[in-house]
């Protein structure tokens, strides 16, 4: 409506238009209020989504940090295990060398003891042979005396002991 048309209207018509305008205004205010509520709800939801996304990112970062720590721990364990394996191999090698040296030393000592024992045995048997020879010579009549007494004893001759 133009200004001219409005001036030609009566008070009741103007009041009726005014009431219609007020009703429409009230309806628009109500609609604005509802739309503002929806906007606030959407803003809250978007904030929540943002918060959830941020929380998700933070949780993801925590998981990434935990994974990195676990990877570092496993790398350290593997490194220490490799070092321990190397140390064990080195210790085993050293122990093997010491054992071989002790075995060689023991074998050498055994050979020396065996040689000494053989020398002592030969010396003992040689000395015993000399003593037996002296005993036989000093007791030439012993065999006949024992036979006469009823004992059957045979004393070996020097020639018999030499052949053995």
PyMOL commands that set and color helices and strands:
alter all, ss='L'
color gray80, all
select helices_A, chain A and resi 3-7+11-138+142-148+158-163
alter helices_A, ss='H'
color red, helices_A
deselect
rebuild
show_as cartoon
